[in-house]
Amino acid sequence: MAALLRGLKSFSLSGRSLSITSGVAPHRRYGLPSVLSGQRNSSSSSKMTVDLDSSTGIAMMRFQSPPVNSLTLDFLTEFATNLEKLEMDKGCRGVVLTSALPKIFSAGLDIREMYGKSPEHCREFWKAVQEMWLKLYGSSMVTVAAINGSSPAGGCLMALACDYRIMADNPRYSIGLNETQLGIVAPFWFKENMVNTVGHRMAEISLQLGLLYSAPDALKMGLVDQLVAEEAVVTTATETMAKWFAVPGHARQITKSVMRKPTIDKLLSNREDDINNFVTFITKDSIQKSLKMYMESLRKKKA
């Protein structure tokens, strides 16, 4: 055992050293720009709240960015920062991702970050998308998505990056990678995350057609792992953690890395090319036109 523990010190998951947590830290709420203990985050611009329960080692991250928890540059930056803080906290063993807004988990990437923006802004934005996924998919913590509303596109990607997905049993809620419907192509790491979850053929059909699946259909295809009553999604997520915590942490973490490291390494080794490809693609006149048409259709629906 001592040799194993020594080996763990040099073992990394997405570039971070693993650690076996011990001790109990006081209850704390994470927020930007600083970590606050025993008090509410006073930042009015916060896109989420993060509360760590020291008695369970479970952090609850609730998205609160009206109207639909869009993944803006600010949202992605705050998410990555909070997740990194939890990763370094020895009192945190797992994190539940959920929404504080009704009927929506996350509507995905904010089109306004991609439409009419400079190449430099698009580059910064896409790097933040990569960072969000790398930190979540490669986290040494147990990660559970408590999907209490619809979760298209980037919202689906965030859920896919978690270890386990629990969705509200409501046929009106949908989930999927529907990028092609917007005239956008999901990059290879979106694709591989989807393939690793539902299999190659199902992923190919889903990605080409940009399909969104109802909660029951998502369960049938393995896109989510469990359906529960809407009011029980978060409670079930915290209860599910016990099953994962029962497994020795080092064994679970190493196994997770073995399963996910090839996909993570592929993005890390091609990260700059992936950014360049995105910027070149998204700034094309034809793609900008497609985004404009989509935004106009959304405005018409609201009207």
ROMAR-387065 format. One record per residue (C-alpha): residue in one letter; x negated, y negated, z negated. Coordinates in steps of 0.25 Angstrom, whole numbers, plus 2048, in hexadecimal, padded with zeros to 3 digits. Layout:
<recs>
AXYZ
...
</recs>
This chain:
<recs>
M800800800
A7F57F67FD
A7EF7F980A
L7FC7F6811
L7FE7E9809
R7F07E580E
G7F37E881C
L8007E081B
K7F87D3819
S7F27D4827
F7FF7D982D
S8077CD834
L8147CC83A
S8157C1844
G8087BB83F
R80C7BB831
S8067C3826
L8107CC81F
S8117CC810
I8187D4805
T8217CB7FD
S8217CB7EE
G8267C27E3
V8337BA7E2
A8337AB7E7
P83D7A17E2
H84A79F7EA
R8467957F5
R84C78E801
Y84378C80D
G84577F816
L83D77581E
P83476E81C
S83177580F
V835780806
L83F77D7FB
S8417857EF
G84E7857E7
Q85477A7EF
R85C7777FC
N854774809
S85776580A
S852764819
S85E75F821
S85876482D
S856773829
K85C77D833
M85C788828
T85C78B81A
V853796814
D85579C806
L84D7A7800
D8537AF7F5
S8477B37EC
S84F7BF7E6
T8517C67F3
G8457C07FC
I84F7BD807
A84F7AF80D
M85C7AA814
M85A7A1820
R86779A824
F867793831
Q86E785830
S86C77D83C
P87A779842
P88177B84B
V87C78984F
N86E78B849
S867788856
L85878B856
T85277E858
L84477A857
D846775848
F84E782845
L84378B84A
T838784843
E840784836
F843792837
A83579683A
T83078E82E
N83A794824
L8377A2829
E8287A0827
K82A79B819
L8327A7816
E8287B081C
M81D7AB813
D8267AB806
K8237B87FE
G8317B87F8
C8387B9805
R83A7C780B
G8457C4815
V84D7BA81C
V85B7B9821
L85F7B082D
T86D7AB82E
S87579F831
A87C794828
L885790834
P892797837
K8937A1843
I88579F848
F8777A5845
S86F79D84F
A87379885D
G86479A861
L85A791867
D85F782869
I86077F877
R85D770874
E84F774871
M84D77A87F
Y855770887
G84F76388C
K843765883
S834763887
P82C76F889
E82476B87C
H83176C874
C83577987B
R82877F877
E82977B869
F837781868
W83478E86E
K828790865
A83178E859
V83A79885F
Q82F7A2860
E82A79E852
M8387A184C
W8397AF853
L82A7B384F
K82C7AF840
L83A7B683F
Y8377C3848
G8297C4841
S82D7C1833
S8287CB828
M8357C8821
V8427D0822
T84B7C782B
V85A7C982D
A8637C1836
A8717BE830
I8787BA83C
N8857B3838
G8887AD845
S8857AD854
S8767AE858
P8737AC866
A8657AB86D
G85B7A6863
G8647A9858
C8647B785C
L8557B785E
M8547B284F
A85D7BE84B
L8557C8854
A8487C484D
C84E7C883F
D84C7D683A
Y85B7D8838
R8687D283D
I8757D1836
M8807CA83E
A88E7C583A
D8997CF83F
N8A07C5848
P8A27C8857
R8A27B8859
Y8947B8855
S8897BB860
I87B7BE861
G8717C086D
L8667BA875
N86E7B2880
E8637A9885
T8667AD894
Q8737A7893
L86C799890
G86379B89C
I85779F892
V84F7AB892
A84C7B2885
P83D7B4884
F8367C1882
W8367C1873
F8457BE872
K8467CA87C
E83D7D3874
N8447D0867
M8517D486D
V84C7E0873
N8467E5866
T8547E3860
V85E7E886A
G8557F0874
H8517EC882
R85D7EF88B
M8677E8881
A85D7DC880
E85B7DB88F
I86A7DA892
S86C7D0886
L8617C788A
Q8647C7899
L8737C4897
G8717BB88B
L87B7C3883
L8817BF875
Y8867CB86D
S8927CA863
A88E7CF855
P8947DD857
D88D7DF864
A8807DA85F
L8817E5854
K8837EF85E
M8777EC867
G86E7EA85B
L86C7DB85C
V8717DA84D
D8707E5843
Q87C7E383A
L88A7DB83A
V8907D782E
A89B7CD82A
E8987BF82C
E8987BB81E
A88F7C781A
V8847C4824
V87A7BD81B
T87D7C680F
T87B7D3817
A86E7CD81D
T8687CB80E
E86D7D980A
T8667DF817
M8597D9812
A8597E4807
K8577EF811
W84B7E8817
F8457E480A
A8467F3805
V83B7F6810
P82D7F480B
G82A7E6811
H81C7E9817
A8227F581E
R82D7ED824
Q8257E1828
I81A7EA82F
T8257F2836
K82C7E583A
S81F7E0840
V81C7ED848
M82A7EB84E
R8297DC851
K81B7D9853
P81A7DC862
T8257D3865
I81F7C885C
D8117CA862
K8167C9870
L81C7BB86D
L8107B6865
S8077BA871
N8107B387B
R8157A8873
E80F79C87B
D8137A3888
D8217A5882
I82279687F
N81D79288C
N82779B893
F83279588B
V82E78688E
T82D78989C
F83A79089D
I843787894
T83E77A89B
K84277E8A9
D84C7768AF
S8557828B2
I8557868A4
Q85777889E
K8637778A7
S8687858A2
L866780893
K86E773897
M87977A89D
Y87A783890
M87A777887
E88577088F
S88D77D88E
L88C77D87F
R89076E87E
K89C771887
K8A077D87D
K89F773871
A8A8769878
</recs>
